[in-house]
């Protein structure tokens, strides 16, 4: 299952019509969001709202719920799309992320939102059972916090035989 949020590419025509161009009927547009208020096509696309903390939390919870629905539907793998101008991609590039808070500037900050979404989507409400590869703080400086289980012992998707 692939999950993504359209971000600043939202409210656009279908790919086989006029790719990434705004809907012809402006009354059908919906609010769009991005890391920063930079339109996909300057002077053509609508200007997205810069995500605030409350909206970021809501969208992150939406990803968690979508991941849980995919799991219930029987998918054994979820791909989180962070490319092609979608919402999470807008955080990664300094060209589309001009924020001056903890989500902008240095690459470590620009990675923060996509990594938070990934961590919560992967663990969801199962955090106590989660064995993902995210470091867990131990309070002991220099101690490795990564899981020590081998790949075969971890809960990872397996490729189907071809």
C-alpha positions in Angstrom: 0.0 0.0 0.0 1.3 3.4 -0.9 0.4 6.3 1.3 0.9 10.0 0.6 -0.6 13.4 1.1 -0.9 15.6 -2.0 0.3 18.7 -0.1 0.7 21.7 -2.5 -0.2 19.4 -5.5 -3.7 19.0 -4.1 -6.8 20.3 -5.8 -5.4 19.6 -9.3 -6.7 18.0 -12.4 -6.3 14.3 -13.1 -2.9 13.2 -14.5 -4.3 12.3 -17.9 -6.1 15.7 -18.2 -3.7 18.6 -17.4 -1.2 17.2 -14.9 -0.6 19.2 -11.7 -2.6 22.2 -13.0 -5.4 23.6 -10.8 -9.0 22.4 -11.2 -10.7 24.4 -13.9 -13.7 25.1 -11.6 -12.1 27.1 -8.7 -15.3 26.5 -6.6 -14.2 22.9 -6.4 -10.8 23.6 -4.9 -10.1 22.6 -1.3 -7.6 24.0 1.1 -4.1 22.7 0.5 -1.1 22.6 2.9 2.7 22.5 2.5 5.8 23.0 4.6 5.9 26.7 3.4 3.4 28.8 1.5 5.0 28.3 -1.9 2.7 27.3 -4.8 3.5 24.4 -7.0 3.4 26.6 -10.1 4.0 30.3 -9.3 1.1 32.4 -10.5 -0.9 29.4 -11.5 -1.4 27.1 -8.5 -3.1 28.1 -5.3 -0.9 29.1 -2.4 -0.8 26.4 0.2 -1.2 27.2 3.9 2.0 26.6 5.9 1.4 23.7 8.3 1.0 24.7 11.9 1.5 22.3 14.8 -2.2 21.3 15.2 -2.6 20.5 11.5 0.7 18.6 11.5 -0.5 16.5 14.4 -3.9 15.8 12.7 -2.2 14.8 9.4 0.3 12.5 11.3 -2.7 10.8 13.0 -4.3 10.4 9.6 -1.2 8.5 8.4 -1.4 6.3 11.5 -5.0 5.5 10.9 -4.4 4.8 7.2 -1.6 2.5 8.1 -3.8 0.6 10.5 -6.5 0.3 7.9 -4.0 -1.1 5.4 -2.9 -3.6 8.0 -6.5 -4.7 8.7 -7.1 -5.0 4.9 -4.2 -7.5 4.7 -1.4 -5.4 3.3 2.0 -6.6 4.7 3.9 -3.5 3.6 3.2 0.2 3.5 5.3 2.7 1.5 5.3 6.2 2.7 5.7 8.5 -0.4 8.1 11.4 0.2 8.7 12.5 -3.3 7.3 14.2 -6.4 6.2 17.4 -4.7 3.8 15.7 -2.2 3.5 17.1 1.3 6.3 15.2 3.0 8.6 16.0 0.1 7.9 19.7 0.6 9.7 19.4 4.0 12.8 17.8 2.6 14.0 20.5 0.0 15.3 23.9 1.0 13.5 25.2 -2.1 10.1 24.3 -0.8 10.8 24.5 3.0 11.7 28.0 4.0 10.5 27.6 7.6 12.3 29.2 10.6 11.2 26.7 13.2 12.3 23.2 14.2 11.0 21.9 10.9 13.1 24.1 8.6 16.8 25.1 8.0 19.3 22.3 8.4 18.6 18.9 6.8 18.1 17.3 10.3 15.2 19.7 10.8 13.8 19.3 7.4 13.7 15.5 7.9 11.9 15.9 11.2 8.3 15.9 9.9 8.7 12.9 7.5 10.5 10.9 10.2 7.8 11.7 12.8 5.1 10.6 10.4 7.1 7.4 9.6 7.7 6.6 13.2 4.1 7.1 14.3 2.7 5.4 11.2 5.0 2.4 11.7 4.3 2.0 15.4 0.8 3.5 15.5 -1.0 2.7 18.7 1.1 -0.5 19.1 4.1 1.5 20.5 4.5 -1.0 23.4 4.8 -3.9 20.9 6.8 -2.0 18.2 10.2 -3.4 17.3 11.0 -0.9 14.6 14.5 0.4 13.9 14.0 3.8 15.5 16.4 4.5 18.4 14.8 4.4 21.8 16.3 6.7 24.4 18.0 4.9 27.3 19.3 7.7 29.3 22.8 6.2 29.1 25.1 8.3 26.9 26.8 6.4 24.1 24.8 3.2 24.5 23.3 1.8 21.3 19.6 1.9 21.3 19.0 0.0 18.0 17.5 -3.5 18.1 20.0 -6.3 18.2 17.7 -9.0 16.7 18.7 -10.4 13.3 16.6 -9.6 10.3 14.9 -13.0 10.5 13.9 -12.3 14.1 12.4 -8.9 13.4 8.9 -8.3 12.0 9.8 -7.1 8.5 8.0 -7.7 5.2 9.2 -10.6 3.2 9.4 -10.8 -0.5 7.1 -13.2 -2.2 8.8 -16.0 -4.1 8.9 -15.4 -7.8 
